[in-house]
Amino acid sequence: MEKIKKQIKSEIKQLPMMIVKLIGGIMAVIGFAGAVVIITRRPQPSFTDIFLYALAGLSGIVMFYISSKVLEKQVDKADDSNPARKDKTRTSMISWTVLLILAAVFILITWMVTR
């Protein structure tokens, strides 16, 4: 029972960074999809419009990356049994793969809708 309480407390402490990571992923998807929409819908898109959406996408990726690193440090500090470096790399790769797949799917859908 004590182990479950400890795990719940640890996950609650990680929740803010998980939310920031989620928001970063959503910002990346919306930012890059918005840039694609502007490029494909307008005959003469202005640089500032494209730049703002691309900036939102890039800042989303930065938020995702920073929160991933902070979460990794929190997990290292909270976890008594440190996972192997191989497991950490696999977990990180899964997060990045999911982010990139979601971004690619939304950009593809946006591109298909705008054709």
LINTA-V55930 format. One record per residue. N is the residue number from 0. RES is the residue in one letter. SS is DSSP state (helix for helix, strand for strand, loop for the rest). Layout:
# LINTA-V55930
n-><N | N>
res-><RES | RES>
ss-><SS | SS>
This chain:
# LINTA-V55930
n-><0 | 1 | 2 | 3 | 4 | 5 | 6 | 7 | 8 | 9 | 10 | 11 | 12 | 13 | 14 | 15 | 16 | 17 | 18 | 19 | 20 | 21 | 22 | 23 | 24 | 25 | 26 | 27 | 28 | 29 | 30 | 31 | 32 | 33 | 34 | 35 | 36 | 37 | 38 | 39 | 40 | 41 | 42 | 43 | 44 | 45 | 46 | 47 | 48 | 49 | 50 | 51 | 52 | 53 | 54 | 55 | 56 | 57 | 58 | 59 | 60 | 61 | 62 | 63 | 64 | 65 | 66 | 67 | 68 | 69 | 70 | 71 | 72 | 73 | 74 | 75 | 76 | 77 | 78 | 79 | 80 | 81 | 82 | 83 | 84 | 85 | 86 | 87 | 88 | 89 | 90 | 91 | 92 | 93 | 94 | 95 | 96 | 97 | 98 | 99 | 100 | 101 | 102 | 103 | 104 | 105 | 106 | 107 | 108 | 109 | 110 | 111 | 112 | 113 | 114>
res-><M | E | K | I | K | K | Q | I | K | S | E | I | K | Q | L | P | M | M | I | V | K | L | I | G | G | I | M | A | V | I | G | F | A | G | A | V | V | I | I | T | R | R | P | Q | P | S | F | T | D | I | F | L | Y | A | L | A | G | L | S | G | I | V | M | F | Y | I | S | S | K | V | L | E | K | Q | V | D | K | A | D | D | S | N | P | A | R | K | D | K | T | R | T | S | M | I | S | W | T | V | L | L | I | L | A | A | V | F | I | L | I | T | W | M | V | T | R>
ss-><loop | helix | helix | helix | helix | helix | helix | helix | helix | helix | helix | helix | helix | helix | helix | helix | helix | helix | helix | helix | helix | helix | helix | helix | helix | helix | helix | helix | helix | helix | helix | helix | helix | helix | helix | helix | helix | helix | helix | helix | helix | loop | loop | loop | loop | loop | helix | helix | helix | helix | helix | helix | helix | helix | helix | helix | helix | helix | helix | helix | helix | helix | helix | helix | helix | helix | helix | helix | helix | helix | helix | helix | helix | helix | helix | helix | helix | helix | loop | loop | loop | loop | loop | loop | helix | helix | helix | helix | helix | helix | helix | helix | helix | helix | helix | helix | helix | helix | helix | helix | helix | helix | helix | helix | helix | helix | helix | helix | helix | helix | helix | helix | helix | helix | loop>
